[in-house]
């Protein structure tokens, strides 16, 4: 018999795999138990219902994003930091794409999760504004405080709705790829392009080229 902690982790990872592949609404706790070859009762020993599994997945996603969406304390930001933030966001979106895909349903089904997500959103917006201000201070971007606020909000809207956009344009059951999500990151970078300073233009253009995915591969 697997150790308790190992069984709990297997349930979490299997749930994430199934939710990502099929959508959270299509997967029940019975599906998860069958996928793992355990009884539903064994699963309920660790998680009382599917919402508890989703809450754990959100905790991990939340902690991961909170961990990297920070301004360095001991140095100025660089274009390499921009690459880091965008690729870290892409990795988080991909690994936890089920949370973005079914976000409205998940929040409507769990008031406690909805409140946690509201606070998480506020933190992300505040941290992202500090990061954009850091790029302004480093002479990579040139923006007023009002422009920073607007750009942060527009970027957040794209990031949090991109997976659902793909599902509506390609069909809810469509297989998503990392390239499809990469185009969402590119869209955020495109929003910033008009604010890039001359000294950072070449480096940012190289990053734009690196992240570009033709629209024909997305729609």
C-alpha positions, 0 to 999 in steps of 0.5 A, spaced: 500 500 500 502 506 498 504 511 503 498 516 505 502 522 503 504 519 496 497 517 495 494 524 496 499 526 491 497 521 486 490 524 487 492 531 486 496 529 480 491 525 476 486 530 477 490 535 474 492 531 468 484 529 467 482 536 468 487 539 463 485 533 458 477 533 459 475 539 463 474 539 470 466 539 469 467 532 465 471 529 470 468 526 477 471 523 483 469 516 480 473 518 474 479 520 478 479 514 483 478 509 477 484 512 473 488 511 479 485 504 480 483 506 487 476 506 490 472 512 491 472 511 499 479 511 498 479 518 495 474 521 499 479 519 505 484 524 502 479 529 499 471 530 501 469 532 494 472 534 488 472 542 490 477 540 495 481 537 490 480 544 486 482 548 492 488 544 493 490 545 485 488 553 486 493 553 492 499 550 488 497 555 482 497 561 487 503 560 491 507 558 484 505 565 481 506 569 487 513 566 488 515 569 481 511 575 480 515 579 484 520 585 483 528 583 485 530 587 491 537 588 489 538 590 482 534 594 476 530 590 471 532 587 465 529 585 458 531 578 460 527 579 466 521 580 461 523 574 458 523 570 465 516 573 467 513 571 460 515 564 460 513 563 467 506 565 466 506 561 460 508 555 464 503 556 469 498 557 464 499 551 461 500 547 467 494 549 470 490 550 464 484 547 467 483 553 472 483 558 466 478 553 462 473 553 467 474 559 471 467 562 472 464 555 473 469 554 479 468 560 482 460 560 482 461 553 485 465 555 491 464 562 494 470 561 498 474 559 492 471 565 489 474 570 495 481 567 495 481 568 487 479 575 488 484 577 493 489 573 488 487 577 483 488 584 487 495 581 489 497 580 481 495 586 479 499 590 484 505 586 483 504 587 476 504 594 476 510 594 481 514 590 475 511 595 470 514 601 474 520 597 475 521 596 467 520 604 467 525 605 472 530 601 468 528 605 461 526 599 458 518 602 458 516 609 458 509 609 461 505 614 465 502 611 472 495 611 468 498 607 462 501 602 467 495 601 470 491 600 464 496 596 461 496 591 467 489 591 467 489 589 459 494 584 460 491 581 466 484 580 462 488 577 456 492 572 461 486 570 465 481 569 459 486 566 453 484 559 455 477 560 454 478 564 448 481 558 445 476 553 447 470 558 444 474 559 437 476 552 437 471 548 441 470 546 448 473 539 447 479 541 442 486 539 444 490 545 446 497 546 445 503 550 448 504 554 442 496 556 442 498 559 449 504 562 447 500 566 442 496 569 449 503 571 452 505 574 445 498 578 445 501 581 452 507 583 449 504 586 443 500 591 448 507 593 451 510 594 444 508 601 443 511 603 450 518 600 449 524 605 449 529 606 443 535 603 448 531 597 449 527 596 442 532 591 439 532 586 445 524 587 445 523 586 438 528 579 439 523 577 444 517 579 440 520 574 434 521 569 439 514 568 442 510 569 436 506 564 433 502 565 427 494 566 428 493 560 423 496 556 428 491 558 434 484 559 430 
